[in-house]
């Protein structure tokens, strides 16, 4: 196979072809290497591979051809130098923490992140002497004021979950670097098809591959992308030792998902934009959260930072939890599930699902009200989605 520099190609082409290294069988589709270990030519070959003096597969906990292909492809698409794959999105965030943090370190994190990310930082990193301060995602002054001499990194999701707030990545990157901190961006909602955090100054990008990268709700996985230096020194040693490994089969599924990522994201965005505008006109809906709407507080920033506005729409109902549950229960086609990024439209009540383990006080600070409903807009006919919501609206 020709040695191709995939950096010379567009994202759509990278998503289909990058990372594939054909074997002697000359296969056109990437194979699944379901093997736990690899045979060495001799004792010296084994020793050189184990010590890192010679490239090659060692053990599938941390080297596998199918997983490697996924890692290389996603790194090209994100414009990062190196990617490592993990068993889930939360495992990827755990790897960042375990790789970069030590007892006594400090994190600044946005309030508008996935509930389990909050719990990971507070309940588990906190056990080992790592403290976390949570700040308003869009308040640059709050971010800077929260930084301490022992702050190791700033962590955020943009757009946020579930209110789709937008952070100014370039501004926060400048604040982080001025204070000798890393900026870590969860790019799950946008994917590299819509947003490139490295081009705006981010140091590390994390993904839940379970979501849009797969796109059909089939597998669980995660990824961390960063510079060769950061990945080799901090993240790879944890993967090799800790074993939060992505399976070859899941990597193969994600590779297939990446092939259609660009066209799927455009379709998700177009449908979500149409649905958001429609929801603004519905009685009983008091507010719609979608970056594509002029009413969104960071609409102009989203236009500058993203190529489109995403597939997640959240909205608030006047009747609180009772009306939110009634709406959700009245749907017939839409899937009641907390997952997102699927070709199937999904609906959930964040206050009692994704953020249900947080205290009411923490939810209130994050702006997650009892009447809030989140929809991950799928690829069904948009009129069918609207009609299904009308059963409860």
C-alpha positions in Angstrom: 0.0 0.0 0.0 1.3 3.5 -0.9 2.7 5.7 1.9 0.2 8.5 1.9 0.3 11.7 3.9 -3.3 11.9 5.0 -2.8 15.5 6.3 -3.0 16.5 2.6 -6.6 15.3 2.4 -9.9 16.5 3.6 -11.8 15.2 6.7 -14.3 13.3 4.6 -11.5 11.4 2.8 -9.5 10.9 6.1 -12.7 9.5 7.7 -12.9 6.8 5.0 -9.3 5.9 4.3 -6.8 7.1 6.9 -5.3 4.5 9.3 -5.8 1.5 7.1 -2.6 -0.6 6.6 -3.4 -3.5 4.4 -2.0 -6.9 5.3 -0.5 -9.5 2.9 -4.1 -10.5 2.2 -4.7 -7.1 0.4 -8.1 -6.6 2.0 -10.1 -3.6 0.9 -12.0 -3.3 4.2 -10.2 -3.1 7.6 -10.0 -6.5 9.3 -10.7 -7.2 12.9 -7.7 -8.6 14.7 -9.2 -10.6 17.5 -5.9 -11.7 19.2 -4.7 -11.1 22.7 -1.0 -11.5 21.9 1.6 -11.5 19.1 4.4 -13.8 18.2 8.0 -12.5 18.1 10.7 -13.6 15.6 13.1 -14.3 18.4 14.0 -13.4 22.0 15.8 -10.3 21.0 12.8 -9.1 18.9 10.5 -9.5 22.0 12.9 -7.6 24.2 13.3 -4.7 21.8 9.5 -4.4 21.4 8.8 -4.6 25.2 11.4 -1.8 25.9 10.1 0.4 23.0 13.3 0.2 21.0 11.5 -1.4 18.1 8.0 -0.6 16.9 5.4 -3.4 16.7 2.6 -5.1 18.5 3.2 -6.5 22.0 -0.2 -7.3 23.7 -3.7 -6.2 22.8 -4.2 -4.4 26.1 -2.3 -1.5 24.4 -1.3 -2.5 20.9 -3.8 -3.9 18.3 -3.9 -3.3 14.6 -7.7 -2.6 14.4 -7.6 -0.2 17.4 -4.5 1.4 15.9 -6.4 2.1 12.7 -9.2 3.9 14.6 -6.6 5.9 16.6 -4.7 7.0 13.6 -7.9 7.9 11.7 -9.4 10.0 14.5 -6.0 11.8 15.1 -5.9 12.9 11.5 -9.5 14.1 11.6 -9.0 16.1 14.8 -5.7 17.5 13.5 -4.0 16.1 16.6 -0.7 14.3 16.7 -1.7 11.1 18.5 -4.8 9.4 19.6 -5.3 6.6 22.2 -8.6 4.6 22.4 -10.3 3.5 25.6 -13.2 1.3 26.7 -15.6 4.2 27.2 -15.8 8.0 27.2 -15.5 8.1 31.0 -12.5 5.8 30.8 -10.9 8.3 28.5 -11.5 11.2 31.0 -10.2 8.9 33.8 -7.0 8.3 31.7 -6.4 12.0 31.4 -6.8 12.5 35.1 -4.6 9.5 36.1 -2.0 10.5 33.6 -1.8 14.2 34.5 -2.7 14.5 38.1 -1.1 13.8 41.4 -2.2 14.4 45.0 -2.5 18.0 45.8 -3.3 19.1 42.3 -6.3 21.2 41.3 -8.8 21.2 38.4 -11.0 23.9 37.1 -14.1 22.5 35.3 -17.2 24.0 33.8 -20.5 23.3 35.6 -22.2 22.3 32.4 -20.6 18.8 31.9 -22.0 15.3 32.0 -23.0 14.4 35.5 -20.6 11.4 35.8 -17.7 13.7 34.9 -18.6 15.9 37.9 -18.8 12.8 40.1 -15.5 11.4 38.8 -13.7 14.6 39.7 -15.4 15.1 43.1 -15.8 11.6 44.5 -12.9 9.7 43.0 -10.1 12.1 42.1 -11.1 13.9 45.4 -10.3 10.7 47.4 -6.6 11.1 46.4 -6.3 14.8 47.3 -7.2 16.4 44.0 -9.6 19.3 44.4 -12.0 20.7 41.7 -13.7 24.1 41.4 -16.7 24.3 39.0 -17.3 27.6 37.2 -19.7 29.1 34.7 -18.7 27.8 31.2 -19.1 31.2 29.5 -17.6 33.4 32.2 -13.9 33.9 31.3 -13.3 36.0 34.5 -14.6 33.1 36.6 -12.2 30.7 34.9 -9.2 32.9 35.5 -10.2 33.7 39.1 -10.5 30.0 39.9 -7.0 29.1 38.8 -4.5 28.4 41.6 -0.8 27.8 41.7 -1.5 24.0 41.8 -4.1 24.0 39.0 -3.1 21.3 36.5 -5.8 21.7 33.8 -9.0 23.3 32.7 -11.8 20.9 31.6 -14.9 21.7 29.6 -17.5 20.5 27.2 -18.6 22.8 24.3 -21.4 22.7 23.5 -22.4 21.8 27.1 -24.6 19.0 28.2 -27.5 19.5 28.2 -27.9 23.3 27.8 -25.7 23.6 24.6 -23.8 26.6 26.0 -20.7 27.5 24.0 -17.3 28.2 25.5 -14.8 30.5 23.7 -12.0 27.8 23.3 -9.4 30.2 22.0 -9.9 32.6 25.0 -9.8 29.8 27.5 -6.7 28.3 25.9 -4.9 31.7 26.3 -6.0 31.8 30.0 -4.8 28.3 30.6 -1.4 28.7 28.9 -0.8 32.0 30.7 -1.2 30.1 33.9 0.9 27.0 32.8 -2.2 24.8 32.6 -3.5 22.4 30.0 -6.9 23.1 28.3 -8.9 19.9 27.8 -12.0 20.0 25.6 -14.6 17.3 25.4 -15.6 17.5 21.7 -18.3 14.8 21.9 -21.3 17.0 20.8 -19.6 18.5 17.7 -17.0 15.9 16.6 -14.2 17.0 14.3 -16.8 17.3 11.5 -18.1 20.6 13.2 -15.3 21.8 15.5 -11.5 21.5 15.7 -10.4 22.5 19.3 -6.7 22.0 18.5 -6.9 24.8 15.9 -8.2 27.1 18.7 -5.5 26.2 21.2 -6.7 23.2 23.1 -4.0 20.8 24.4 -6.1 17.6 24.7 -9.4 16.6 23.1 -11.5 13.8 24.5 -14.4 11.8 23.0 -17.1 9.4 23.9 -16.9 7.4 20.7 -20.2 5.9 21.8 -22.1 8.9 20.5 -21.7 10.5 17.1 -18.5 8.7 16.1 -20.4 5.4 16.1 -23.7 7.1 15.2 -25.9 4.0 15.5 -25.8 3.2 19.3 -23.9 0.0 18.8 -20.8 0.1 21.0 -19.2 1.9 23.9 -15.8 3.5 23.6 -13.7 6.6 24.2 -10.6 8.4 22.9 -8.0 10.9 24.0 -6.0 13.0 21.4 -3.0 15.2 22.1 0.6 15.9 21.2 3.1 13.1 20.9 4.8 14.4 24.0 1.7 14.5 26.2 0.4 11.2 25.0 3.7 9.3 25.3 4.7 10.8 28.7 1.3 10.8 30.5 -1.6 8.9 28.8 0.0 5.9 27.1 1.7 4.7 30.3 -1.7 4.7 32.1 -3.3 2.8 29.2 -0.5 0.2 29.1 -0.7 -0.4 32.9 -4.4 0.4 33.7 -5.9 -1.6 30.9 -9.1 0.5 30.1 -8.8 -1.0 26.6 -11.0 -0.6 23.6 -11.9 -4.0 22.1 -10.9 -4.7 18.4 -14.5 -5.3 17.5 -15.6 -1.9 18.9 -12.8 -0.2 17.1 -13.9 -1.8 13.9 -17.5 -0.6 14.4 -16.2 3.0 15.2 -14.1 2.9 12.0 -17.2 2.2 10.0 -19.0 5.0 11.8 -16.3 7.5 11.0 -16.8 6.8 7.3 -20.2 8.5 7.3 -19.6 11.0 10.1 -19.5 14.2 7.9 -22.7 13.5 6.1 -24.5 12.3 9.2 -23.5 15.4 11.2 -24.8 17.7 8.5 -28.1 15.8 8.5 -28.3 15.9 12.3 -27.6 19.6 12.3 -30.1 20.5 9.6 -32.9 18.5 11.3 -32.1 19.9 14.8 -32.1 23.5 13.5 -35.5 23.0 12.0 -36.9 21.3 15.1 -35.5 24.0 17.4 -37.2 26.8 15.4 -40.4 24.8 15.5 -40.2 24.3 19.3 -39.9 28.0 19.9 -43.4 28.4 18.5 -45.0 25.7 20.7 -47.3 26.7 23.6 -45.9 25.6 26.9 -42.3 25.7 25.8 -40.7 28.6 27.7 -37.2 28.4 26.3 -35.3 26.5 23.6 -31.6 25.9 24.0 -29.9 25.5 20.6 -26.8 27.4 19.4 -28.3 27.9 15.9 -31.1 30.2 17.2 -30.5 33.9 17.4 -32.0 33.8 20.9 -29.1 31.6 22.1 -26.7 33.7 24.2 -23.6 32.4 22.4 -25.1 32.3 18.9 -22.4 34.5 17.3 -19.6 32.6 19.0 -21.0 29.3 17.7 -21.1 30.7 14.2 -17.4 31.6 14.5 -16.2 28.5 16.2 -18.3 25.7 14.7 -19.1 24.9 11.1 -22.7 24.0 12.1 -24.7 24.0 15.3 -25.0 20.4 16.3 -27.8 17.8 16.8 -28.8 18.4 20.4 -31.8 20.5 21.3 -32.9 21.1 24.9 -36.1 23.0 25.9 -37.9 23.9 29.0 -41.6 23.4 29.8 -43.6 25.6 32.1 -45.1 22.8 34.1 -41.8 21.5 35.5 -41.0 17.8 36.0 -44.7 16.6 35.7 -45.1 18.2 32.3 -41.6 17.0 31.2 -42.4 13.4 32.1 -45.9 13.6 30.6 -44.3 14.8 27.3 -41.7 12.1 27.3 -44.2 9.3 28.1 -46.6 10.5 25.4 -44.0 9.9 22.6 -44.6 6.8 20.5 -41.6 6.7 18.1 -38.9 8.6 19.9 -36.6 6.4 22.1 -36.7 7.2 25.8 -33.0 6.8 26.5 -30.1 9.0 27.9 -27.8 8.0 25.0 -27.3 10.6 22.2 -25.7 10.9 18.8 -27.8 8.1 17.3 -29.5 8.0 14.0 -32.6 7.3 16.1 -34.0 10.4 17.9 -33.7 10.1 21.7 -35.4 12.0 24.5 -34.5 12.2 28.2 -35.2 14.2 31.3 -31.7 15.4 32.5 -32.6 16.3 36.1 -33.6 12.6 36.8 -31.2 10.8 34.4 -27.9 12.1 33.2 -27.6 14.6 36.0 -29.9 12.8 38.5 -27.1 11.8 40.9 -26.1 15.4 41.4 -27.6 17.3 44.3 -30.5 19.8 43.6 -28.1 22.6 44.5 -25.5 21.6 42.0 -28.1 21.1 39.3 -29.5 24.5 40.0 -26.0 26.1 39.7 -25.7 24.3 36.3 -29.0 25.7 35.2 -30.7 22.2 34.9 -34.3 22.8 35.8 -37.0 20.2 36.5 -38.9 21.2 33.3 -35.8 20.7 31.0 -36.1 18.0 28.3 -33.1 17.1 26.0 -33.5 15.7 22.5 -30.8 14.2 20.4 -32.3 14.7 17.0 -31.9 11.7 14.7 -32.2 11.1 11.0 -35.9 10.2 10.8 -38.3 12.4 8.8 -38.5 15.7 10.7 -42.3 15.9 10.5 -42.5 12.5 12.2 -40.4 13.8 15.0 -42.6 16.9 15.4 -45.8 14.9 15.3 -44.5 12.5 18.0 -43.6 15.4 20.3 -47.1 16.9 19.6 -48.6 14.0 21.4 -47.3 15.4 24.6 -47.1 19.1 23.8 
